[in-house]
Amino acid sequence: MTLEIITADSLAPLRHGFFTRRGGASSGIYEGLNCGFGSSDQRDAVATNRARVAQAMDVAADHLLTVHQVHSADVVTVEDPKAERPKADAMVTNMPGVALGILTADCQPVLFADPVNGVIGAAHAGWGGAFKGVLEATVDAMEAIGAERSKTRAVIGPAISQAAYEVGPEFFDRFMEQDSENGRFFASGAGNRMQFDLPCYGLERLRKAGIEAEWTRYCTYSDPKRFYSYRRSVHEKQPDYGRLIATIRL
């Protein structure tokens, strides 16, 4: 099966893509294009999947770069594609020929581009990373290597939607303590539960940072044929889950 790649006009002409799970070598609960070495999937299958992504991005397999994601606001500036990737949740570069990759399974994969100045970025923005400022930190790191905010665009890829993202009162209180206007990202749920709009929260953070941004409007939870979802795997009592990849290159 061929790979399925979701793209955004606003990131053109740079090669990029939010890859769905279709077209991969993994099987069982990971069926499809699982690109996460952090899963319990067969390592050879994951390596094959990542090689297919690298080929689609027209880079060498070892030039498809990812980081050890930890839900932080830490950003790596890639200057040497062979350097070891530390724990972080975003990468930026102005180097041609390398593809920055972010792994997700409900969290927001966010791709950034300033094609005029030749700077790109990629961020893993779950609620924790977004709350801590990973999106703004990515923009700052891009600026440090030559990007301009007025020329930078960001796209949020497939992520869990508000209808599928139930949270408790402690979660709501944390966001309200940060900013009383954050109430706009919550809707009433069952009992004392709330429904959180993660993509809308991400969009607002980006726009406040002066970045033109959009969401692709695909929900990972509600489309199991196309997307992996951590929360769906928990609800279905599965032992693990696959990871989607989003990539961009100069």
Salt bridges, closest charged atoms under 4 A:
GLU4 OE1 - ARG22 NH1 3.29
GLU4 OE2 - ARG226 NH2 2.63
ASP62 OD1 - HIS63 ND1 2.91
ASP89 OD1 - HIS124 ND1 2.60
GLU136 OE2 - ARG205 NE 2.64
ASP140 OD1 - ARG149 NH2 2.54
GLU143 OE2 - ARG149 NE 3.14
GLU148 OE1 - LYS151 NZ 3.38
GLU166 OE1 - ARG193 NE 3.49
ASP179 OD2 - LYS208 NZ 3.73
GLU181 OE1 - ARG184 NH2 2.60
GLU204 OE2 - ARG184 NH1 3.54
GLU212 OE1 - ARG153 NE 3.58
ASP240 OD1 - ARG243 NH1 3.42
